[in-house]
Amino acid sequence: MYYLTYYEEYPIYEPAEGGYYYSGCNAVEWAYDENMDDVINYIPKFAEKFDLEIVKFHEGVAEYFRECFDEDFGSIIVAIEKSKYIGDERYICIENDTDFKSRESGWHPYE
């Protein structure tokens, strides 16, 4: 199974050591299919839905993704809106079963 997962980051404030920010991340929406080609063909529509710029979409992209997953790359960002602010990025990843929602993160205790 392959997934297109839309992630949104958010800022987290840690008051320790004078205070600092880091980003958390939630999987907000996803689409999936057993056929990688169908998932890849859905990338432009999914990116348009969230108004994101596609960063890795070219002829032969299906073969590129297959190679990445064969080498266990996990998840690959295919569309993104970057930000200069911590916790303000949004992006879409193509992921496999094992790495689905693996980019989610949140608050963790100061160490």
C-alpha positions in Angstrom: 0.0 0.0 0.0 1.3 3.5 -0.9 0.1 6.7 0.7 0.1 10.4 -0.2 0.1 12.1 3.2 -0.5 15.8 3.8 1.4 17.1 6.9 1.2 20.5 8.6 3.8 21.7 11.1 3.0 23.8 14.2 5.3 25.7 16.6 6.0 24.3 20.1 7.5 26.6 22.7 9.8 25.1 25.3 10.5 27.5 28.2 13.6 25.7 29.5 17.1 27.2 29.0 15.6 30.7 28.3 13.0 29.4 25.9 13.1 28.2 22.4 10.8 26.9 19.7 10.8 23.7 17.7 8.2 22.2 15.3 5.6 19.5 15.8 3.9 17.9 12.9 0.5 16.3 12.2 -0.7 14.1 9.3 -3.9 16.0 8.4 -5.2 14.0 5.3 -4.1 11.1 3.2 -5.0 9.1 0.1 -3.8 5.6 -0.7 -3.8 2.8 -3.2 -2.1 -0.5 -3.7 -0.8 0.6 -7.1 2.1 3.1 -6.9 1.3 4.5 -10.4 -2.2 5.5 -9.3 -0.8 7.2 -6.2 1.8 9.0 -8.3 -0.8 10.1 -10.9 -2.9 11.6 -8.0 0.0 13.8 -6.8 -0.9 16.9 -9.0 -4.5 16.9 -7.9 -3.6 16.3 -4.2 -1.0 19.1 -4.3 -3.5 21.5 -6.0 -6.1 20.7 -3.3 -3.7 22.1 -0.6 -2.1 24.7 -2.9 1.4 23.3 -2.7 4.2 23.4 -5.2 5.3 20.0 -6.6 9.0 19.5 -6.2 9.6 16.0 -7.5 7.4 15.2 -10.5 9.0 14.4 -13.9 9.0 11.8 -16.5 10.2 8.5 -15.1 9.2 9.5 -11.6 7.4 6.2 -10.9 10.7 4.4 -11.5 12.5 6.8 -9.3 10.0 6.2 -6.4 10.3 2.5 -6.8 14.0 2.6 -6.5 13.8 4.8 -3.4 11.3 2.4 -1.7 13.4 -0.6 -2.8 16.4 1.0 -1.0 14.1 1.6 2.0 14.1 5.5 1.9 10.8 5.5 3.8 8.9 8.6 2.8 9.7 11.2 0.1 8.5 14.8 0.1 6.8 15.5 -3.3 5.2 18.9 -2.7 6.0 21.6 -0.1 5.4 25.1 1.1 8.5 26.2 2.9 8.6 28.9 5.6 11.3 30.9 7.3 9.3 30.4 10.6 9.6 27.4 12.8 6.6 25.1 12.7 5.0 26.8 9.7 5.8 24.4 6.8 3.3 22.2 5.0 4.1 19.3 2.7 3.0 16.1 1.0 4.9 12.9 1.2 4.6 9.6 -0.6 5.0 6.8 1.9 4.7 3.0 2.2 2.9 1.0 4.8 5.8 0.9 7.2 6.5 4.7 7.2 2.9 5.9 7.0 2.5 8.9 9.4 6.2 8.5 10.4 6.8 12.2 10.2 4.3 13.0 12.9 5.9 14.5 16.0 4.8 16.6 18.9 5.9 17.9 22.3 8.6 16.0 24.1 10.0 16.6 27.6 13.1 18.9 27.8 16.3 16.8 28.2 
